[in-house]
Amino acid sequence: MAEIKDPENTILVELKGGTVTIELMPDIAPQHAERMKELARSGAYDNVVFHRVIDGFMAQTGDVANGNAEKDFNLRMAGTGGSDLPNLPAEFSRIPHDRGTIGAARSQNPNSANSQFFINFKDNHFLNGQYTVYGRVTSGMEHVDAITRGEPPAEPDRMISVKVAADA
């Protein structure tokens, strides 16, 4: 595991293959970083599936309303919901969508991000300035690379647990 510089702004995602360490960027996207910590601390991300995983592009997860594999799970609905919290305004920056960055998933409305996010498998610079970047994988990207592909995958992988490192 990578050295954790700021445990309060580091997320630990447990996948089937091991732990993915994500360094949040509260100085770049403070509301998005805070939302991820809030949902992690409440346990909302635990058991949520990766509902959209496109080879050579990204892995999307975070639908806490419809994506929990242990609670009222419906694979067809996964990816259509968010949390009970209000949507977030876009926090666009000059940080590029490079391999391993975390982007806020949203609808056509730039101010509609809520709980869903994606991890870029490769540099996806065509997304720059259109989706909020608020974190980056610092270790465990090999576990992200191993996530089952599909839109949705027939047997989706899930985030077993998501914690703020300061609480782990």
Backbone bond lengths (Angstrom), bond angles and torsions (degrees), N, CA, C in turn:
res aa  C-N    CA-C-N  psi(-1)  N-CA   C-N-CA  omega(-1)  CA-C   N-CA-C  phi
1 M - - - 1.457 - - 1.531 108.79 -
2 A 1.308 115.30 145.55 1.465 121.41 -179.90 1.529 110.16 -68.08
3 E 1.307 114.90 154.98 1.451 119.82 174.52 1.531 107.92 -64.88
4 I 1.325 115.81 132.79 1.463 120.89 -179.28 1.522 108.34 -96.59
5 K 1.332 116.40 112.55 1.467 122.33 -177.54 1.522 111.85 -81.66
6 D 1.332 116.64 -37.62 1.464 121.54 -175.43 1.531 108.61 -135.64
7 P 1.350 117.64 87.69 1.470 120.42 -175.65 1.524 114.31 -56.37
8 E 1.334 117.84 -30.31 1.468 121.01 -179.47 1.526 111.15 -69.70
9 N 1.325 117.73 -22.81 1.462 121.56 -179.56 1.525 111.62 -119.93
10 T 1.330 115.02 35.72 1.460 122.41 175.90 1.520 108.33 -127.56
11 I 1.318 115.79 132.85 1.467 122.63 -179.80 1.523 108.39 -110.40
12 L 1.328 116.40 136.27 1.463 122.48 176.73 1.528 107.88 -112.05
13 V 1.331 115.87 115.24 1.462 121.66 -179.84 1.523 107.82 -108.16
14 E 1.325 115.88 119.22 1.457 120.76 178.77 1.525 108.87 -90.13
15 L 1.338 116.62 117.15 1.461 122.76 175.95 1.526 107.85 -110.00
16 K 1.333 116.96 173.35 1.465 120.58 -177.23 1.531 111.99 -58.27
17 G 1.330 117.14 -31.54 1.459 120.25 -177.35 1.510 114.99 -91.23
18 G 1.322 118.01 -14.00 1.459 120.88 -178.17 1.517 111.58 150.35
19 T 1.321 115.07 -168.32 1.458 121.99 -173.68 1.524 111.91 -92.50
20 V 1.328 114.94 136.14 1.458 123.02 173.56 1.531 106.28 -108.17
21 T 1.329 116.47 124.84 1.459 122.05 179.52 1.518 108.55 -101.55
22 I 1.333 115.42 125.76 1.464 121.97 -178.54 1.524 108.98 -118.53
23 E 1.315 115.46 124.85 1.462 121.79 175.37 1.527 107.25 -92.96
24 L 1.322 116.75 117.07 1.461 121.04 178.64 1.528 110.17 -77.22
25 M 1.329 115.98 160.87 1.466 122.92 -179.13 1.533 109.83 -120.34
26 P 1.344 117.43 71.00 1.461 119.39 -177.14 1.531 113.36 -65.26
27 D 1.331 117.68 -22.20 1.457 120.52 177.98 1.522 111.86 -76.33
28 I 1.344 117.29 -22.58 1.469 123.18 -178.79 1.536 110.85 -95.34
29 A 1.330 116.22 -44.60 1.471 121.87 -176.43 1.536 108.58 -138.85
30 P 1.331 116.98 74.38 1.470 120.14 -173.56 1.524 115.01 -61.23
31 Q 1.332 118.10 -38.47 1.471 119.37 -177.77 1.529 111.52 -71.15
32 H 1.328 117.23 -37.61 1.465 120.96 178.43 1.530 110.63 -68.38
33 A 1.338 116.77 -43.00 1.466 120.44 178.58 1.531 109.95 -61.68
34 E 1.317 116.35 -43.52 1.465 120.72 -179.57 1.532 110.93 -64.54
35 R 1.337 117.17 -40.09 1.471 120.88 179.40 1.532 110.80 -62.50
36 M 1.336 117.14 -43.64 1.461 119.21 -179.28 1.530 109.93 -62.71
37 K 1.310 117.56 -40.72 1.469 120.35 178.88 1.530 110.63 -66.02
38 E 1.319 116.95 -41.85 1.465 121.10 -179.87 1.530 110.99 -61.07
39 L 1.339 116.63 -45.77 1.467 119.87 -179.35 1.524 111.34 -70.47
40 A 1.326 117.11 -35.64 1.464 120.00 176.60 1.526 110.29 -64.23
41 R 1.314 116.31 -45.85 1.476 120.37 -177.86 1.525 111.82 -65.03
42 S 1.315 117.91 -29.99 1.471 120.42 179.87 1.526 112.22 -82.13
43 G 1.340 117.27 -8.61 1.460 121.27 -177.51 1.520 113.42 83.00
44 A 1.332 117.13 5.42 1.469 121.23 -175.11 1.531 113.29 -62.36
45 Y 1.335 117.96 -30.75 1.472 120.90 -178.14 1.531 113.08 -83.20
46 D 1.324 118.14 -15.08 1.466 120.45 -177.95 1.535 110.44 -61.43
47 N 1.339 115.99 131.45 1.471 124.35 178.62 1.525 114.40 70.53
48 V 1.322 118.91 13.06 1.463 121.29 177.93 1.532 108.99 -82.98
49 V 1.343 115.34 132.36 1.464 121.54 -174.36 1.530 112.62 -81.54
50 F 1.328 114.10 160.36 1.463 122.49 168.22 1.529 105.34 -87.66
51 H 1.331 116.59 103.64 1.465 121.87 -171.44 1.528 113.67 -90.86
52 R 1.318 117.22 -13.62 1.471 121.18 -178.01 1.526 107.32 -144.44
53 V 1.325 115.81 106.43 1.465 120.94 -175.27 1.522 107.75 -131.03
54 I 1.329 115.56 106.40 1.462 121.37 -174.57 1.523 108.97 -109.23
55 D 1.335 115.42 117.69 1.461 121.58 -179.06 1.525 110.32 -55.48
56 G 1.319 116.50 133.88 1.455 121.10 179.44 1.518 113.72 76.66
57 F 1.330 117.97 5.85 1.459 121.00 -178.35 1.530 110.08 -129.30
58 M 1.354 117.38 -82.71 1.457 119.82 -175.33 1.517 111.99 -162.58
59 A 1.362 114.89 167.76 1.465 123.47 174.68 1.524 107.48 -119.27
60 Q 1.330 117.01 122.48 1.466 121.91 -176.51 1.517 110.62 -110.61
61 T 1.334 115.44 140.24 1.459 123.75 -178.97 1.526 108.77 -152.68
62 G 1.325 116.39 -172.12 1.455 120.49 171.34 1.511 116.62 100.66
63 D 1.346 118.12 6.13 1.463 119.31 176.77 1.526 107.75 -77.88
64 V 1.324 116.11 91.29 1.459 120.30 -175.49 1.534 112.51 -73.82
65 A 1.324 118.03 -17.21 1.470 121.28 178.68 1.526 111.79 -80.61
66 N 1.333 117.43 -42.17 1.468 120.99 -172.63 1.521 114.82 -121.20
67 G 1.327 117.98 -4.47 1.457 119.89 -172.07 1.510 116.30 -104.06
68 N 1.343 118.35 4.41 1.460 120.52 -179.02 1.528 109.24 -78.03
69 A 1.329 115.63 113.10 1.465 121.60 -176.21 1.527 112.72 -65.33
70 E 1.311 117.97 -12.13 1.466 122.30 -178.49 1.529 113.08 -105.55
71 K 1.349 117.62 -4.31 1.471 119.41 -172.97 1.526 110.48 -142.16
72 D 1.306 117.87 110.52 1.469 123.53 176.69 1.530 112.24 47.74
73 F 1.335 116.94 43.23 1.465 121.15 -174.14 1.522 111.93 -76.29
74 N 1.332 114.74 132.02 1.463 121.92 175.08 1.523 105.67 -138.58
75 L 1.332 116.56 107.75 1.457 121.30 -174.88 1.521 112.46 -57.32
76 R 1.349 117.24 -34.36 1.472 119.58 179.84 1.525 112.58 -68.23
77 M 1.329 117.02 -27.88 1.468 120.92 -179.93 1.529 112.41 -87.34
78 A 1.329 116.93 -20.89 1.468 120.30 -178.43 1.524 109.53 -57.34
79 G 1.309 115.43 129.34 1.461 121.21 -178.36 1.516 113.11 101.85
80 T 1.331 117.09 -4.35 1.467 119.96 -178.14 1.526 112.63 -102.25
81 G 1.340 117.55 -6.02 1.457 119.32 -174.29 1.508 114.14 -123.66
82 G 1.322 114.17 -178.25 1.453 122.73 178.37 1.510 108.76 -142.89
83 S 1.307 115.81 -148.08 1.459 121.09 177.74 1.532 109.12 -102.26
84 D 1.321 115.37 -179.63 1.471 120.66 175.88 1.530 111.56 -79.91
85 L 1.308 116.42 -5.77 1.468 121.44 -179.05 1.527 109.80 -80.27
86 P 1.342 117.39 157.72 1.469 118.96 179.79 1.523 112.56 -67.23
87 N 1.320 115.94 154.25 1.462 121.12 176.02 1.526 109.56 -62.08
88 L 1.332 114.58 158.04 1.464 121.11 -177.86 1.521 111.06 -104.05
89 P 1.330 116.99 145.42 1.468 119.30 173.41 1.534 109.35 -72.70
90 A 1.306 116.40 150.08 1.464 121.20 177.18 1.522 109.53 -58.27
91 E 1.323 115.37 140.86 1.466 122.07 174.72 1.534 107.00 -126.63
92 F 1.324 115.24 63.07 1.461 121.02 -177.71 1.526 110.00 -67.27
93 S 1.326 115.15 149.52 1.464 120.82 -179.20 1.531 108.67 -147.24
94 R 1.297 115.11 -175.68 1.464 120.76 177.04 1.529 111.77 -90.40
95 I 1.343 117.19 1.90 1.466 120.58 177.97 1.528 107.53 -68.19
96 P 1.347 117.74 122.79 1.464 119.73 -177.48 1.531 112.31 -77.03
97 H 1.313 115.07 155.45 1.470 122.23 174.32 1.527 108.29 -80.08
98 D 1.334 115.40 77.91 1.462 121.39 178.46 1.518 109.99 -89.62
99 R 1.321 116.08 168.36 1.465 121.43 175.28 1.530 109.13 -52.33
100 G 1.340 115.73 130.42 1.453 121.13 176.78 1.511 115.24 88.33
101 T 1.336 118.38 -5.80 1.465 118.38 177.10 1.528 109.93 -77.41
102 I 1.326 114.81 155.25 1.460 123.14 179.02 1.522 107.18 -103.82
103 G 1.319 116.41 126.62 1.458 121.59 177.94 1.514 110.50 -117.84
104 A 1.321 115.87 148.52 1.459 121.87 177.61 1.523 109.22 -81.57
105 A 1.324 116.84 121.36 1.462 120.92 174.87 1.525 107.97 -76.95
106 R 1.326 115.42 148.67 1.470 120.40 -177.76 1.513 109.15 -158.01
107 S 1.328 115.98 172.36 1.456 121.33 173.75 1.532 108.05 -85.10
108 Q 1.315 117.52 -162.70 1.471 121.27 178.23 1.521 112.04 -62.74
109 N 1.328 116.14 -26.82 1.465 121.48 179.08 1.528 109.27 -76.70
110 P 1.339 119.35 119.86 1.468 120.93 -178.98 1.524 113.67 -59.45
111 N 1.328 117.05 -21.82 1.465 121.56 -178.50 1.523 112.55 -101.29
112 S 1.338 116.77 35.57 1.467 120.61 -176.10 1.529 113.61 -117.11
113 A 1.321 118.27 8.58 1.472 119.49 177.32 1.524 108.85 -64.03
114 N 1.347 115.75 144.94 1.458 119.24 -179.12 1.525 109.99 -139.29
115 S 1.326 117.80 -80.78 1.465 120.70 -178.16 1.526 112.60 -121.60
116 Q 1.324 117.52 -21.35 1.457 120.01 -175.75 1.522 111.98 -78.15
117 F 1.330 114.58 145.60 1.457 120.44 178.59 1.521 109.47 -147.16
118 F 1.319 115.37 166.59 1.468 120.58 177.28 1.516 109.57 -134.37
119 I 1.327 114.00 153.78 1.458 122.24 176.28 1.524 106.49 -114.37
120 N 1.323 116.54 124.40 1.464 121.42 -178.06 1.526 111.19 -75.11
121 F 1.347 115.83 127.97 1.467 121.20 175.26 1.526 111.35 -76.26
122 K 1.325 116.74 -26.34 1.467 121.47 -179.02 1.522 108.03 -147.28
123 D 1.328 116.64 176.00 1.462 119.93 175.56 1.526 108.26 -64.39
124 N 1.304 116.81 122.72 1.472 123.32 -179.76 1.527 108.82 -123.31
125 H 1.309 115.38 64.85 1.462 120.32 -173.21 1.524 114.02 -66.51
126 F 1.325 118.32 -15.70 1.470 119.94 175.64 1.527 111.30 -65.50
127 L 1.343 117.74 -14.51 1.465 122.39 177.31 1.533 112.66 -87.86
128 N 1.337 116.59 -11.96 1.465 120.31 -175.78 1.522 111.05 -55.24
129 G 1.337 115.53 135.58 1.457 121.30 177.46 1.518 114.82 74.63
130 Q 1.353 116.83 3.80 1.464 120.21 -179.36 1.530 112.45 -118.72
131 Y 1.324 116.67 -21.32 1.463 122.82 179.72 1.524 107.92 -134.50
132 T 1.321 116.52 140.01 1.456 121.95 -178.40 1.524 110.51 -71.39
133 V 1.335 116.39 126.54 1.463 122.80 170.78 1.516 106.48 -95.54
134 Y 1.349 116.57 128.13 1.465 117.52 -178.92 1.516 114.60 -137.93
135 G 1.325 116.58 12.88 1.457 119.76 176.75 1.511 110.93 -173.08
136 R 1.346 114.80 171.91 1.469 120.08 176.17 1.517 109.41 -149.05
137 V 1.324 115.01 144.82 1.458 121.46 176.19 1.525 107.81 -71.95
138 T 1.339 116.38 126.57 1.464 120.59 177.79 1.520 111.85 -105.00
139 S 1.333 117.40 -18.87 1.469 121.22 172.02 1.526 108.80 -159.21
140 G 1.321 115.04 153.32 1.461 120.91 178.68 1.515 114.73 90.96
141 M 1.327 117.66 13.90 1.476 119.37 -179.85 1.529 111.07 -61.28
142 E 1.325 117.27 -25.91 1.468 119.29 177.14 1.525 111.11 -62.74
143 H 1.325 117.84 -29.37 1.470 121.40 177.15 1.532 110.71 -73.62
144 V 1.323 116.50 -35.79 1.466 120.95 174.92 1.524 109.43 -64.94
145 D 1.342 116.61 -43.76 1.467 120.85 179.74 1.531 112.32 -60.06
146 A 1.334 117.34 -24.49 1.466 121.80 -177.22 1.526 113.80 -88.97
147 I 1.344 118.54 -0.62 1.472 121.42 -179.35 1.523 109.72 -63.96
148 T 1.331 116.40 136.34 1.463 123.41 -179.32 1.520 111.09 -60.84
149 R 1.341 115.46 130.65 1.466 122.13 -177.40 1.528 111.33 -82.82
150 G 1.349 114.64 155.78 1.461 121.58 175.06 1.518 111.20 146.43
151 E 1.344 114.76 160.54 1.483 121.99 178.80 1.519 110.28 -131.93
152 P 1.293 121.34 72.06 1.457 127.65 -0.33 1.538 110.93 -89.54
153 P 1.326 117.60 162.85 1.466 119.78 173.76 1.528 109.38 -65.35
154 A 1.328 117.20 144.04 1.471 120.81 178.63 1.527 110.57 -61.21
155 E 1.320 117.06 -39.30 1.468 123.58 178.02 1.524 106.98 -124.84
156 P 1.326 118.57 80.41 1.465 120.36 -172.86 1.530 113.90 -67.50
157 D 1.322 114.71 143.62 1.455 120.48 170.88 1.518 108.13 -76.50
158 R 1.324 115.86 163.17 1.459 120.49 -178.31 1.516 111.08 -135.61
159 M 1.314 114.21 161.91 1.470 120.57 169.48 1.540 105.18 -83.70
160 I 1.300 116.74 109.04 1.464 120.39 -177.31 1.523 109.73 -63.45
161 S 1.325 115.66 -46.32 1.463 119.96 174.83 1.526 109.02 -151.42
162 V 1.324 115.67 152.09 1.465 123.07 178.95 1.523 106.31 -134.29
163 K 1.351 115.40 121.38 1.451 120.32 -177.32 1.528 111.05 -133.90
164 V 1.320 116.14 153.57 1.459 121.98 168.27 1.519 105.64 -80.26
165 A 1.341 117.34 130.33 1.467 120.91 -175.28 1.529 112.53 -56.07
166 A 1.335 117.63 -33.58 1.473 121.04 179.33 1.534 111.76 -62.00
167 D 1.323 117.53 -22.19 1.458 122.72 -177.89 1.528 113.00 -99.56
168 A 1.321 116.14 -11.61 1.485 120.10 -172.87 1.520 111.81 -76.55
